[in-house]
Amino acid sequence: MVTDAHADTIRNIAVVSSAGAGKTSLVEALLYTAGAIPAMGAVGNGSTVSDFEPEEIHRKVSVSTAAAHFPWKGVTFNLLDTPGAMSFLGEAELALHAVDGVLIVLGAASGMRTELEKLWGTIADLGLPCILFVNELDKERTVLETVLKACEDALEIRTVPVTIPIGLDGRLEGVVLVAEGAAYRPVAGSSKVLRGEVPADGAGAAGEARKKLVESAAETDDQLVEKYLAQGDLAEAEMLQGIKAGTCARKFVPVLCGSAVRNIGTAPLLDALAAYLPSPVEAARFRPVKGTDPHTGEEVRRTPAATEPFSAYVFKTLIDPFAGHLSYLRVMSGTLHADTPFFNASRRAKEKGGHLFTILGKKYAPVQQISAGDIAAVAKLKDTLTGDTVCDEKHPILFARVPLRKPVFSFALEPKAKADIEKVSVGLHKLVEEDPTLEFTRNPETKEMVLGGMGQLHVDVTFEKLRRKYGVDVDVHVPKIPYKETIRRMAQAQGKYKKQTGGHGQYGDCWLQVDPLPRGGGFEFVSKVVGGAIPRNFIPAVEKGVLEAMHEGGLARFPVVDVRVTVYDGSYHVVDSSEMAFKIAASMGFKKAMEQALPALLEPIMSVEVVTPDDVVGAVIGDLNARRGRIIGVTAKGHAEMIHAAVPLADMLTYAPMLNSISGGRATYGMEFSAYEEVPKELAARVIEEHRAAGHAVAL
């Protein structure tokens, strides 16, 4: 029987860092210390629990979120090891919505980096309490205070020491647990640690750290303040109480330190994660579980209790070659039994349910039920995707969908073997199911398949997965620009089609006038034929002929837009006229009129927003200007600046790597289509010439 106390023993924690800080190695060390694995694997040889995808093993970098379920001293941990590379931050952001606390890993050698600053914005928005682990203190020329100061300045946080290192400048021997005033050193070849006295040369630093810890704990509660002022100290249990309160209220961030690869400092870290980060029940006091009724739109609340109606948030989808379709979910309330049907509130669809599993990397252990606070996988759901809410159909709730970053890097692709077109489409649609920060589209204007992602690495890994999982190779190139054509003045022309074949001939004759419409005006067709010059039943054929001719303009065979076409005169033959004849005549007349109407080339203009640090605003604006961009405005956004600009799409195709270069990876951008504008004359001539050379354009 599952009780509400079950959720009190759970700690759901996202492990985040920038790439290369040792996050996956730390998760490996925590699993080893907890006895969940018999030996520590290594990122270098591809043997870690968290990095099990072939692309991760090959590149030695996490590309997707991995879950690790294990017990430690009466507490059940669900650690979500998230990617730290910029291209995969979407995975980390989805995972952050499924947890109650965060373990930030900071590499003492690699230092404070941009990816962590970006994730901190999401962590702060969600109000998630954090613990910071400073890793790599076994490396030479690493100083805890230096890297900690950089982190405090960048994230604007206040830190409180829980452990400090024994040994400096790469000679790390162990850590001092400040509250206890005891030293913890690893036992070689074992997951155990030895508890001992603080070295004499470290007693001063330990004393200063303890004073800061006690003061931080005391200030969280009036009674603790009074006791501290009266006695100058607090009991260990009181310190724990105060540090947990301050952590959960985000007044400060406890700091622990050590070395993941040498398994130093991991046992105190596990204890701290259990002691200072909240359970689902405690987290709900700070961040209530709430959503809306999908039928009425009214607010609905849940408590993380097993007796509540079932509800859960799906934060990851994995299509496993052996286990099939797996949905990773966080149970927000209630209890779900294996193979029990439930309701997908996001898609208004019923799911039959499936087998339930706890997760340890790529290993799945079947369970019969899951309840409030659990993180688990459900097999073979038909309609459920990442970001969806699943729940009890009789008590529906819909949680807010996680906003995802829009792709900033795109490639057009085509299969190397023409017969593989369908396989490419099916494979990419499944990969998008797994990773919703990808975007796969077919451009109806350029007829290309286009894959968009968060960066070069993101797209490269996707093509590797496409090859491995679905057996298809693709050629990639820069996407074509969907140019359009229009006219700049009014013109008139006759379209006359006459053909005699011995029997009934073909005859159609119409006079057309073309007029430019404002940008975005599209197409208008007007009939001003009077006196029966063209019978009414042939007028629709004239419009159809014009529309077909508009598919390919006379400049470079791009679609024609923003034109009004008026048919105002013509003639017909009682026997030889037909719909086909008038359609051909209208097409001929439209093309002639276009030649006389000063045709022009149009290009898509994108609305671009760049968020950049203050110190590179000038360089970013200069680069946008060089890309024919118009700066619309600059507004403050926290400690950064947001630049609003309108830039031609043709000049944005290679923007992502340049922005990274200018800003040192600290700036981000998003863009969406705004409008079409005329291409400057000299550039238009070049585009037309390129298309003519490629056999696309028609000489006028």
PLY file of the C-alpha trace (Angstrom):
ply
format ascii 1.0
element vertex 700
property float x
property float y
property float z
element edge 699
property int vertex1
property int vertex2
end_header
0.00 0.00 0.00
1.44 3.35 -1.05
1.15 6.05 1.61
1.52 9.81 1.42
4.76 9.44 3.41
6.26 7.86 0.28
6.78 11.29 -1.31
8.57 12.57 1.81
11.45 10.16 1.17
12.03 11.23 -2.47
14.54 13.73 -3.79
14.08 14.64 -7.46
17.17 16.56 -8.55
18.43 17.86 -11.89
22.22 17.81 -12.23
23.30 20.74 -14.40
26.58 22.27 -15.52
28.36 23.64 -18.52
30.03 21.11 -20.82
33.24 19.63 -19.44
32.63 20.42 -15.75
32.48 16.72 -14.80
28.76 16.40 -14.21
28.40 12.88 -15.65
31.52 11.74 -13.74
29.99 13.12 -10.54
26.73 11.22 -11.11
28.84 8.09 -11.64
30.68 8.71 -8.34
27.39 9.28 -6.48
26.00 6.00 -7.81
29.15 4.17 -6.78
29.17 5.72 -3.30
25.51 4.79 -2.83
26.19 1.20 -3.89
23.97 1.42 -6.97
26.83 0.28 -9.25
29.75 -2.05 -8.41
32.46 0.12 -9.97
32.86 3.60 -11.39
32.79 3.96 -15.14
34.58 6.73 -17.01
33.50 9.18 -19.68
36.79 8.55 -21.52
36.04 4.90 -22.24
32.26 5.25 -22.59
31.38 3.16 -19.54
29.26 5.60 -17.49
25.64 4.94 -16.57
24.43 8.32 -17.85
26.15 8.56 -21.24
25.01 5.41 -23.00
23.97 6.64 -26.44
26.62 5.82 -29.09
26.79 9.51 -30.05
27.60 10.39 -26.43
30.25 7.71 -26.12
31.85 8.75 -29.41
31.87 12.49 -28.66
32.42 12.18 -24.89
29.64 14.69 -24.22
26.07 14.28 -22.96
23.45 14.89 -25.63
20.28 13.90 -23.76
18.93 13.68 -20.23
19.52 10.40 -18.39
17.77 9.32 -15.19
19.32 7.53 -12.22
17.06 6.00 -9.56
18.75 4.70 -6.38
18.42 4.67 -2.56
20.71 6.27 0.05
20.17 6.08 3.80
16.39 5.85 3.60
16.05 8.43 0.83
15.16 7.59 -2.78
17.03 9.69 -5.32
15.99 10.41 -8.89
18.91 12.26 -10.45
18.44 13.69 -13.94
21.85 14.04 -15.59
21.25 16.80 -18.14
23.42 17.88 -21.11
25.65 20.91 -20.59
26.49 21.72 -24.22
24.75 24.81 -25.59
23.10 22.82 -28.40
21.23 20.62 -25.93
20.10 23.08 -23.26
16.49 22.41 -24.29
16.81 18.91 -22.77
18.01 20.43 -19.49
15.19 22.98 -19.41
12.57 20.25 -19.87
14.15 18.24 -17.04
14.13 21.26 -14.70
10.32 21.25 -14.84
10.30 17.70 -13.47
12.38 18.23 -10.31
12.24 19.91 -6.91
15.90 20.89 -6.61
19.11 21.35 -8.57
22.70 20.19 -8.15
24.94 22.65 -9.95
28.36 21.28 -10.89
31.10 23.85 -11.36
34.47 22.77 -12.76
37.32 24.42 -10.84
39.56 24.03 -13.89
37.00 24.91 -16.58
35.45 27.71 -14.51
32.22 29.63 -14.92
30.81 29.36 -18.44
27.92 30.71 -20.49
25.77 27.56 -20.56
25.39 27.65 -16.78
24.37 31.31 -16.87
21.65 30.51 -19.40
20.31 27.60 -17.33
20.37 29.75 -14.21
17.67 31.95 -15.75
15.31 28.95 -15.98
16.26 27.73 -12.49
15.52 31.17 -11.05
12.22 31.48 -12.93
11.11 28.13 -11.53
12.24 29.05 -8.00
14.24 25.84 -7.62
16.56 25.54 -4.58
20.15 24.60 -5.39
23.29 23.01 -4.04
26.63 23.79 -5.68
29.42 21.23 -6.02
32.85 22.56 -7.03
34.55 19.74 -8.92
38.09 19.19 -10.24
39.90 20.43 -7.12
42.40 17.60 -7.68
43.76 19.47 -10.70
46.73 21.81 -10.49
46.26 25.56 -10.18
42.66 25.23 -9.00
41.53 27.47 -6.16
38.09 27.05 -4.59
37.72 30.70 -3.60
38.57 31.97 -7.10
36.05 29.86 -9.01
33.42 30.40 -6.31
33.77 34.17 -6.54
33.31 34.04 -10.33
30.17 31.95 -9.88
28.73 34.26 -7.20
29.30 37.29 -9.42
27.88 35.71 -12.58
24.76 34.21 -10.97
24.36 36.85 -8.28
24.08 34.27 -5.52
25.28 34.01 -1.96
27.09 30.79 -1.10
27.55 29.02 2.24
30.36 26.44 2.78
29.28 22.93 3.80
32.59 21.24 2.95
36.04 22.68 2.25
39.02 20.90 0.63
41.94 19.24 2.41
45.00 19.93 0.30
45.63 22.74 -2.16
46.86 23.17 -5.75
46.00 19.72 -7.03
46.97 17.86 -3.85
43.40 17.09 -2.79
43.24 14.47 -0.03
39.67 14.78 1.19
37.18 17.31 2.52
36.24 18.83 5.87
32.56 18.60 6.77
32.21 22.04 8.33
29.20 21.40 10.58
30.84 18.36 12.20
34.38 19.71 12.19
35.53 16.35 10.83
37.68 15.28 7.88
36.50 12.74 5.30
39.06 10.94 3.15
38.38 8.26 0.51
39.46 4.65 1.03
41.50 3.56 -2.00
39.72 0.96 -4.14
36.47 1.33 -2.18
33.37 3.51 -2.03
33.91 3.96 1.71
35.35 7.02 3.44
37.37 7.47 6.61
36.24 10.03 9.16
39.02 11.70 11.11
40.40 14.86 12.65
40.77 18.10 10.73
44.46 18.65 9.86
46.15 21.29 11.98
46.98 23.46 8.95
43.31 23.48 7.98
41.82 24.25 11.38
41.74 28.02 10.78
39.90 27.74 7.47
37.49 25.20 8.97
36.73 27.56 11.85
36.02 30.50 9.53
33.79 28.32 7.36
31.87 27.06 10.40
31.27 30.60 11.60
29.78 31.55 8.21
27.66 28.38 8.17
26.28 29.01 11.67
25.51 32.67 10.95
23.71 31.76 7.72
21.66 29.08 9.48
20.77 31.39 12.37
19.43 34.21 10.23
16.67 31.99 8.79
14.72 31.88 12.06
14.19 34.39 14.90
14.63 31.76 17.62
17.89 30.59 16.06
19.10 34.19 15.92
18.37 34.65 19.63
20.16 31.45 20.55
23.16 32.31 18.39
23.44 35.79 19.90
23.13 34.38 23.42
25.44 31.37 23.06
27.59 32.17 20.01
26.87 28.78 18.43
24.15 26.36 17.33
23.74 22.62 17.70
24.31 20.52 14.60
20.57 19.73 14.25
19.77 23.45 14.47
22.32 24.23 11.79
20.74 21.58 9.55
17.31 23.08 10.16
18.50 26.59 9.33
20.51 25.62 6.24
17.59 23.66 4.82
15.20 26.57 5.41
17.59 29.03 3.77
18.23 26.70 0.83
14.56 26.00 0.15
13.77 29.72 0.39
16.65 30.42 -2.05
18.35 32.80 0.42
21.69 31.12 -0.25
23.31 28.14 -1.97
25.20 25.53 0.09
28.59 24.69 -1.42
30.40 21.35 -1.31
33.58 20.41 -3.10
35.81 17.55 -4.17
36.75 15.46 -7.17
34.33 13.28 -9.09
36.90 11.10 -10.84
38.68 10.40 -7.51
35.38 10.03 -5.64
36.32 12.67 -3.06
33.52 14.55 -1.33
30.66 12.49 -2.74
29.41 10.91 0.51
28.94 14.33 2.20
27.31 15.53 -1.02
24.73 12.74 -0.95
23.98 13.56 2.68
23.62 17.24 1.83
21.30 16.57 -1.11
19.08 14.51 1.17
19.23 16.99 4.07
19.00 20.37 2.34
16.94 19.91 -0.81
13.16 19.47 -0.46
11.02 16.41 -0.96
8.03 16.75 -3.33
5.83 17.42 -0.28
8.11 20.18 1.00
8.59 21.65 -2.48
4.82 22.02 -2.90
4.79 24.48 0.02
7.00 26.83 -1.99
5.69 25.97 -5.46
2.10 24.66 -5.37
1.18 22.03 -7.95
-1.37 23.81 -10.13
-2.78 23.68 -13.62
-6.05 24.31 -15.41
-9.13 22.25 -16.13
-8.80 21.44 -19.87
-12.58 21.70 -20.28
-13.34 24.90 -18.34
-9.98 26.68 -18.16
-10.36 27.17 -14.41
-7.36 26.77 -12.10
-6.94 23.33 -10.53
-4.56 22.42 -7.69
-3.10 19.12 -6.57
-1.10 18.03 -3.54
1.73 15.48 -3.94
-0.20 12.73 -2.16
-0.87 9.17 -3.30
-4.57 9.56 -2.47
-5.08 12.50 -4.84
-6.28 12.00 -8.45
-3.46 10.88 -10.71
-1.57 13.51 -12.71
1.90 13.60 -14.27
4.11 15.67 -16.56
5.97 13.99 -19.45
9.46 15.52 -19.70
11.21 13.13 -22.10
10.47 10.66 -24.86
12.84 7.87 -25.83
12.31 5.53 -28.75
14.42 2.55 -27.70
15.21 -0.20 -30.27
14.44 -2.88 -27.66
11.94 -1.32 -25.21
10.12 0.67 -27.90
8.44 3.99 -27.15
9.18 5.12 -23.58
7.70 8.21 -21.91
9.58 9.59 -18.90
7.20 11.26 -16.49
7.13 12.94 -13.11
4.08 11.99 -11.06
2.66 15.18 -9.57
-0.19 13.57 -7.64
-2.03 10.31 -7.11
-1.09 6.74 -8.01
-0.84 4.91 -11.34
-0.88 1.13 -11.63
0.78 -0.76 -14.49
-1.40 -1.24 -17.57
-4.06 1.13 -16.19
-5.64 3.53 -18.73
-5.48 7.29 -18.23
-6.19 10.54 -20.07
-3.83 12.77 -22.05
-5.19 16.23 -21.22
-2.86 17.97 -23.72
-4.25 16.03 -26.68
-7.70 15.11 -25.32
-6.88 11.47 -25.96
-7.27 8.27 -23.94
-4.18 6.13 -23.36
-4.36 2.43 -22.61
-1.44 2.64 -20.22
1.53 0.30 -20.20
4.31 -1.27 -18.17
5.97 0.97 -15.59
9.71 1.17 -14.89
12.18 2.91 -12.64
15.24 4.09 -14.59
18.98 3.73 -14.10
20.65 4.90 -17.30
19.63 2.41 -19.98
18.39 -0.16 -17.47
14.68 -0.32 -16.69
13.34 -2.12 -13.61
9.62 -3.00 -13.79
7.33 -1.82 -10.99
3.64 -2.38 -10.43
2.75 1.17 -9.47
4.10 4.68 -9.16
2.79 7.51 -7.03
3.17 11.19 -6.19
6.80 12.31 -6.41
8.04 9.37 -8.47
9.97 9.71 -11.71
9.45 6.69 -13.94
9.01 5.49 -17.52
5.80 4.25 -19.15
6.05 2.01 -22.19
4.26 2.15 -25.54
1.98 5.16 -25.18
0.31 5.89 -28.49
-0.43 9.63 -28.50
1.70 11.06 -25.69
4.63 13.35 -26.47
7.16 15.35 -24.49
5.56 18.23 -22.61
2.16 16.56 -22.32
0.03 16.24 -19.19
-1.46 12.83 -18.39
-4.06 12.39 -15.67
-7.20 10.75 -14.32
-9.93 11.30 -16.91
-12.55 11.94 -14.23
-10.38 14.61 -12.57
-8.56 16.29 -15.50
-5.77 18.81 -15.10
-3.50 20.46 -17.65
-0.07 21.71 -16.61
1.45 24.68 -18.45
3.47 23.60 -21.46
7.20 24.25 -21.20
8.27 27.04 -23.59
11.05 25.72 -25.83
13.77 27.67 -27.57
13.26 28.00 -31.31
15.85 26.44 -33.66
18.58 28.83 -34.78
20.48 26.61 -37.20
19.00 24.92 -40.27
20.09 22.58 -43.03
18.27 21.46 -46.14
18.69 17.75 -46.70
18.02 15.06 -49.23
18.65 11.33 -49.01
21.68 10.01 -50.86
19.44 7.28 -52.24
16.23 8.67 -53.77
14.34 5.58 -52.60
15.00 6.60 -48.98
12.86 9.75 -48.99
10.11 8.10 -46.95
12.62 6.56 -44.52
14.21 9.96 -43.94
10.84 11.54 -43.24
9.74 8.79 -40.84
13.10 8.75 -39.06
13.26 12.50 -38.56
9.69 12.67 -37.30
10.60 10.08 -34.65
13.75 11.98 -33.71
11.66 15.14 -33.29
9.39 13.13 -30.97
12.46 12.36 -28.87
13.81 15.90 -29.03
11.17 18.63 -29.48
13.86 21.32 -29.79
14.41 19.95 -33.30
12.16 21.14 -36.11
11.60 19.18 -39.30
9.61 20.80 -42.10
9.01 20.58 -45.83
9.20 24.04 -47.35
6.25 24.21 -49.79
7.95 26.96 -51.80
11.46 25.57 -52.22
10.28 21.92 -52.05
13.13 21.15 -49.63
13.18 19.10 -46.45
14.68 21.33 -43.74
15.98 20.33 -40.31
16.37 23.05 -37.70
18.27 22.69 -34.44
20.00 24.62 -31.68
23.46 24.51 -33.24
25.90 22.65 -35.47
26.49 19.91 -32.88
22.76 19.40 -32.41
22.17 18.91 -36.14
25.27 16.73 -36.59
24.21 14.40 -33.77
20.72 14.16 -35.26
22.11 13.05 -38.63
24.27 10.47 -36.83
21.18 9.12 -35.05
19.29 9.06 -38.34
22.03 6.91 -39.85
22.34 4.60 -36.83
18.66 4.10 -35.98
17.01 4.28 -39.38
19.79 3.33 -41.78
19.73 6.38 -44.05
22.43 8.84 -45.09
21.64 12.35 -46.25
23.38 15.12 -48.13
22.99 18.53 -46.52
23.31 22.07 -47.76
22.26 25.58 -46.86
18.49 25.97 -47.34
17.26 27.88 -50.37
15.80 31.32 -49.75
12.07 31.40 -50.61
12.23 34.51 -52.80
9.08 35.84 -54.42
8.36 38.16 -57.32
6.03 41.14 -57.65
5.44 44.20 -59.85
6.05 47.90 -59.33
3.59 49.50 -61.77
0.38 48.94 -63.67
0.49 47.24 -67.07
-1.93 45.83 -69.63
-1.54 43.02 -72.13
-3.54 40.77 -74.41
-3.47 37.02 -74.14
-4.75 35.30 -77.25
-4.71 31.60 -77.92
-5.87 30.33 -81.33
-5.34 26.88 -82.69
-7.03 25.24 -85.67
-6.72 21.46 -86.02
-9.15 20.58 -88.79
-12.17 19.91 -86.61
-13.07 22.04 -83.62
-10.23 24.46 -82.86
-9.24 26.31 -79.71
-9.88 30.00 -79.24
-9.50 32.23 -76.19
-8.85 35.97 -76.06
-8.61 38.19 -72.97
-7.19 41.57 -72.00
-5.65 41.76 -68.55
-4.50 44.60 -66.34
-2.06 43.99 -63.50
-1.69 46.39 -60.55
0.69 46.19 -57.58
-0.82 45.57 -54.15
0.70 46.61 -50.81
3.19 44.15 -49.25
1.27 41.21 -47.87
-1.69 41.96 -50.15
-1.47 38.55 -51.76
-3.65 38.19 -54.87
-6.89 39.70 -56.07
-8.84 38.84 -59.20
-11.43 41.21 -60.62
-13.72 40.84 -63.62
-14.82 44.01 -65.41
-15.95 42.33 -68.62
-19.15 43.87 -69.95
-21.40 43.20 -72.88
-20.60 39.51 -73.01
-17.15 40.00 -74.55
-16.19 36.87 -72.61
-19.04 34.61 -71.50
-19.39 34.44 -67.72
-18.79 30.70 -67.64
-15.21 31.27 -68.97
-14.22 33.89 -66.36
-13.22 31.23 -63.73
-10.93 29.67 -66.37
-9.24 33.05 -66.83
-8.60 33.27 -63.07
-7.28 29.72 -63.01
-4.88 30.47 -65.85
-3.56 33.53 -64.02
-3.06 31.59 -60.79
-1.12 28.86 -62.58
1.09 31.45 -64.27
1.78 33.09 -60.89
3.50 29.91 -59.67
6.58 30.93 -61.68
7.40 34.56 -62.31
9.38 35.85 -65.27
12.49 36.93 -63.36
13.70 33.73 -61.79
10.63 31.48 -61.65
9.76 32.41 -58.08
6.06 32.69 -57.11
4.37 36.03 -57.85
2.61 37.86 -55.00
0.94 41.16 -54.14
-0.81 41.57 -57.51
-4.33 42.51 -58.54
-5.34 41.09 -61.94
-8.32 42.53 -63.75
-9.83 41.01 -66.88
-11.62 43.82 -68.71
-12.10 42.77 -72.32
-11.69 39.93 -74.79
-13.47 37.90 -77.44
-14.67 34.36 -78.00
-15.73 31.93 -80.68
-19.08 30.20 -80.39
-17.66 26.84 -81.45
-13.94 26.89 -80.71
-13.82 28.63 -77.32
-13.34 26.45 -74.23
-12.22 26.69 -70.64
-8.83 25.28 -71.61
-8.37 27.89 -74.33
-9.19 30.78 -71.97
-6.93 29.34 -69.28
-4.00 29.25 -71.71
-4.83 32.72 -73.02
-4.94 34.16 -69.49
-1.56 32.61 -68.68
-0.05 34.15 -71.81
-1.57 37.56 -71.08
-0.38 37.57 -67.49
3.20 36.79 -68.48
3.20 39.59 -71.06
1.77 42.08 -68.58
4.37 41.07 -65.96
7.19 41.90 -68.40
5.87 45.47 -68.76
5.06 46.04 -65.06
8.65 46.45 -63.80
8.93 43.07 -62.06
10.88 43.01 -58.80
12.40 40.35 -56.55
11.20 40.08 -52.93
13.04 38.45 -50.02
11.85 37.34 -46.56
12.75 39.69 -43.71
13.09 38.19 -40.24
12.26 39.78 -36.92
15.40 39.05 -34.88
15.94 39.35 -31.14
19.47 39.01 -29.78
20.14 38.81 -26.04
23.75 39.74 -25.42
26.03 40.87 -22.59
26.58 44.63 -22.33
30.24 44.48 -23.33
29.59 43.15 -26.85
26.41 45.07 -27.75
28.35 47.34 -30.13
29.99 44.42 -31.93
26.67 42.58 -32.29
24.92 45.67 -33.67
27.81 46.26 -36.08
27.52 42.71 -37.37
23.74 43.01 -37.80
24.23 46.23 -39.77
26.75 44.44 -41.98
24.03 41.86 -42.67
21.73 44.58 -44.04
19.87 44.61 -40.74
17.81 47.52 -39.42
18.15 48.04 -35.68
14.67 48.73 -34.29
15.63 49.17 -30.66
17.70 48.00 -27.71
16.12 47.21 -24.32
17.56 46.09 -21.01
16.98 42.48 -19.96
18.44 41.82 -16.54
22.19 42.24 -16.86
22.05 41.85 -20.62
20.66 43.81 -23.54
18.03 42.69 -26.04
18.57 43.98 -29.56
15.51 44.07 -31.81
16.28 44.10 -35.53
14.84 43.32 -38.96
17.30 41.33 -41.07
16.99 39.57 -44.45
16.85 35.79 -44.09
19.57 35.42 -46.72
22.00 37.11 -44.34
20.96 35.09 -41.27
21.76 31.58 -42.53
25.28 31.67 -41.08
24.52 33.89 -38.11
24.72 31.34 -35.28
28.47 30.60 -35.48
29.31 34.27 -35.98
27.27 35.33 -32.93
29.02 32.67 -30.85
32.37 33.97 -32.04
31.55 37.61 -31.30
30.11 36.95 -27.83
32.24 34.01 -26.74
29.08 31.88 -26.70
27.33 34.21 -24.25
24.67 35.63 -26.60
21.53 33.94 -27.88
19.04 34.86 -30.56
15.68 33.95 -31.94
13.96 34.94 -35.15
10.65 34.61 -36.92
9.28 35.68 -40.28
8.17 39.31 -40.41
7.46 40.41 -44.00
8.68 40.41 -47.60
10.65 43.38 -48.92
12.19 44.23 -52.26
15.75 43.03 -52.82
18.19 45.86 -53.62
18.80 46.11 -57.37
22.43 44.91 -57.43
21.70 41.94 -55.16
18.59 41.06 -57.14
20.65 40.93 -60.35
23.09 38.54 -58.68
20.30 36.24 -57.42
18.66 36.19 -60.86
21.97 35.46 -62.55
22.68 32.59 -60.12
19.29 31.06 -60.83
19.75 31.52 -64.56
23.11 29.76 -64.33
21.47 26.94 -62.41
18.85 26.61 -65.13
16.02 28.03 -63.06
15.53 31.52 -64.48
14.08 32.59 -67.79
15.67 35.25 -69.96
13.31 38.14 -70.56
0 1
1 2
2 3
3 4
4 5
5 6
6 7
7 8
8 9
9 10
10 11
11 12
12 13
13 14
14 15
15 16
16 17
17 18
18 19
19 20
20 21
21 22
22 23
23 24
24 25
25 26
26 27
27 28
28 29
29 30
30 31
31 32
32 33
33 34
34 35
35 36
36 37
37 38
38 39
39 40
40 41
41 42
42 43
43 44
44 45
45 46
46 47
47 48
48 49
49 50
50 51
51 52
52 53
53 54
54 55
55 56
56 57
57 58
58 59
59 60
60 61
61 62
62 63
63 64
64 65
65 66
66 67
67 68
68 69
69 70
70 71
71 72
72 73
73 74
74 75
75 76
76 77
77 78
78 79
79 80
80 81
81 82
82 83
83 84
84 85
85 86
86 87
87 88
88 89
89 90
90 91
91 92
92 93
93 94
94 95
95 96
96 97
97 98
98 99
99 100
100 101
101 102
102 103
103 104
104 105
105 106
106 107
107 108
108 109
109 110
110 111
111 112
112 113
113 114
114 115
115 116
116 117
117 118
118 119
119 120
120 121
121 122
122 123
123 124
124 125
125 126
126 127
127 128
128 129
129 130
130 131
131 132
132 133
133 134
134 135
135 136
136 137
137 138
138 139
139 140
140 141
141 142
142 143
143 144
144 145
145 146
146 147
147 148
148 149
149 150
150 151
151 152
152 153
153 154
154 155
155 156
156 157
157 158
158 159
159 160
160 161
161 162
162 163
163 164
164 165
165 166
166 167
167 168
168 169
169 170
170 171
171 172
172 173
173 174
174 175
175 176
176 177
177 178
178 179
179 180
180 181
181 182
182 183
183 184
184 185
185 186
186 187
187 188
188 189
189 190
190 191
191 192
192 193
193 194
194 195
195 196
196 197
197 198
198 199
199 200
200 201
201 202
202 203
203 204
204 205
205 206
206 207
207 208
208 209
209 210
210 211
211 212
212 213
213 214
214 215
215 216
216 217
217 218
218 219
219 220
220 221
221 222
222 223
223 224
224 225
225 226
226 227
227 228
228 229
229 230
230 231
231 232
232 233
233 234
234 235
235 236
236 237
237 238
238 239
239 240
240 241
241 242
242 243
243 244
244 245
245 246
246 247
247 248
248 249
249 250
250 251
251 252
252 253
253 254
254 255
255 256
256 257
257 258
258 259
259 260
260 261
261 262
262 263
263 264
264 265
265 266
266 267
267 268
268 269
269 270
270 271
271 272
272 273
273 274
274 275
275 276
276 277
277 278
278 279
279 280
280 281
281 282
282 283
283 284
284 285
285 286
286 287
287 288
288 289
289 290
290 291
291 292
292 293
293 294
294 295
295 296
296 297
297 298
298 299
299 300
300 301
301 302
302 303
303 304
304 305
305 306
306 307
307 308
308 309
309 310
310 311
311 312
312 313
313 314
314 315
315 316
316 317
317 318
318 319
319 320
320 321
321 322
322 323
323 324
324 325
325 326
326 327
327 328
328 329
329 330
330 331
331 332
332 333
333 334
334 335
335 336
336 337
337 338
338 339
339 340
340 341
341 342
342 343
343 344
344 345
345 346
346 347
347 348
348 349
349 350
350 351
351 352
352 353
353 354
354 355
355 356
356 357
357 358
358 359
359 360
360 361
361 362
362 363
363 364
364 365
365 366
366 367
367 368
368 369
369 370
370 371
371 372
372 373
373 374
374 375
375 376
376 377
377 378
378 379
379 380
380 381
381 382
382 383
383 384
384 385
385 386
386 387
387 388
388 389
389 390
390 391
391 392
392 393
393 394
394 395
395 396
396 397
397 398
398 399
399 400
400 401
401 402
402 403
403 404
404 405
405 406
406 407
407 408
408 409
409 410
410 411
411 412
412 413
413 414
414 415
415 416
416 417
417 418
418 419
419 420
420 421
421 422
422 423
423 424
424 425
425 426
426 427
427 428
428 429
429 430
430 431
431 432
432 433
433 434
434 435
435 436
436 437
437 438
438 439
439 440
440 441
441 442
442 443
443 444
444 445
445 446
446 447
447 448
448 449
449 450
450 451
451 452
452 453
453 454
454 455
455 456
456 457
457 458
458 459
459 460
460 461
461 462
462 463
463 464
464 465
465 466
466 467
467 468
468 469
469 470
470 471
471 472
472 473
473 474
474 475
475 476
476 477
477 478
478 479
479 480
480 481
481 482
482 483
483 484
484 485
485 486
486 487
487 488
488 489
489 490
490 491
491 492
492 493
493 494
494 495
495 496
496 497
497 498
498 499
499 500
500 501
501 502
502 503
503 504
504 505
505 506
506 507
507 508
508 509
509 510
510 511
511 512
512 513
513 514
514 515
515 516
516 517
517 518
518 519
519 520
520 521
521 522
522 523
523 524
524 525
525 526
526 527
527 528
528 529
529 530
530 531
531 532
532 533
533 534
534 535
535 536
536 537
537 538
538 539
539 540
540 541
541 542
542 543
543 544
544 545
545 546
546 547
547 548
548 549
549 550
550 551
551 552
552 553
553 554
554 555
555 556
556 557
557 558
558 559
559 560
560 561
561 562
562 563
563 564
564 565
565 566
566 567
567 568
568 569
569 570
570 571
571 572
572 573
573 574
574 575
575 576
576 577
577 578
578 579
579 580
580 581
581 582
582 583
583 584
584 585
585 586
586 587
587 588
588 589
589 590
590 591
591 592
592 593
593 594
594 595
595 596
596 597
597 598
598 599
599 600
600 601
601 602
602 603
603 604
604 605
605 606
606 607
607 608
608 609
609 610
610 611
611 612
612 613
613 614
614 615
615 616
616 617
617 618
618 619
619 620
620 621
621 622
622 623
623 624
624 625
625 626
626 627
627 628
628 629
629 630
630 631
631 632
632 633
633 634
634 635
635 636
636 637
637 638
638 639
639 640
640 641
641 642
642 643
643 644
644 645
645 646
646 647
647 648
648 649
649 650
650 651
651 652
652 653
653 654
654 655
655 656
656 657
657 658
658 659
659 660
660 661
661 662
662 663
663 664
664 665
665 666
666 667
667 668
668 669
669 670
670 671
671 672
672 673
673 674
674 675
675 676
676 677
677 678
678 679
679 680
680 681
681 682
682 683
683 684
684 685
685 686
686 687
687 688
688 689
689 690
690 691
691 692
692 693
693 694
694 695
695 696
696 697
697 698
698 699
